[in-house]
Amino acid sequence: MIVDDEPDITSSLKIGLEYNEDDEFKVDTFNDPIEALSNYKTGHYDLLLLDIKMPIMDGFDLYHEIKKIDDNIKIFFLTASEMYYEEFRIKQYCELDKNIFLRKPISIYYLSKRIKEELNKNN
């Protein structure tokens, strides 16, 4: 599941991940975090790709709400802002693995590689 308030980003990531010649992922996208939360199904998704800075509900709040429903979900946070990247990764959410924070823009090749690595952990 990809959640980002920018439709261009969710669309390009979905197309890139679903039609990547090395890997094919099934991707659901949402531009509204509230809609994403209401459509979340336990066991249906392997990984969340969440933008950090979104209106109404940020990526961290959405993550915490989904974790209440599905404690096994894996996560990546996306941010385009260096300031937010450093602030969230180092200061506010230092207990989270620093490798789950990814900067936009991101290549499909790198994103696909990171997703495969995360999905293969503990398997």
Residue pairs with C-beta under 8 A, 6 or more apart in sequence:
1 27
1 28
1 29
1 30
1 36
1 40
1 45
1 47
1 48
1 49
2 10
2 13
2 14
2 27
2 28
2 29
2 30
2 48
2 49
2 50
3 10
3 29
3 30
3 31
3 33
3 36
3 48
3 49
3 50
3 51
3 54
3 59
3 62
4 10
4 13
4 29
4 31
4 49
4 50
4 51
4 54
4 78
5 31
5 32
5 33
5 51
5 54
5 55
6 31
6 51
7 31
9 51
9 104
10 29
10 30
10 31
11 29
13 27
13 29
13 49
13 108
13 111
14 27
14 29
16 108
16 111
16 112
17 23
17 24
17 25
17 27
17 108
17 111
17 112
17 115
18 24
18 25
18 26
18 27
20 108
20 109
20 112
22 109
22 112
23 112
23 115
23 116
25 112
25 115
28 39
28 45
30 36
30 39
32 56
33 50
33 54
33 56
33 57
33 58
33 59
33 61
33 62
34 56
34 57
36 62
37 57
37 62
37 65
37 66
40 66
40 69
40 70
42 69
42 70
43 70
45 70
45 73
46 73
46 74
46 119
47 73
47 74
47 75
47 76
47 115
47 118
47 119
48 63
48 66
48 73
48 74
48 75
48 76
49 75
49 76
49 78
49 111
49 115
50 59
50 62
50 63
50 75
50 76
50 77
50 78
51 59
51 77
51 78
51 79
52 58
52 59
52 60
52 77
52 78
52 79
52 84
52 88
53 59
53 79
53 81
53 84
54 62
57 65
59 77
59 78
60 77
60 88
60 92
60 93
63 75
63 77
66 73
67 73
74 118
74 119
74 121
75 100
76 100
76 101
76 102
76 114
76 115
76 118
77 88
77 100
77 101
77 102
78 102
78 103
78 104
78 106
79 85
79 88
79 101
79 102
79 103
79 104
80 103
80 104
80 105
82 103
85 101
85 103
88 101
89 96
89 98
89 101
90 98
99 114
100 118
102 111
102 114
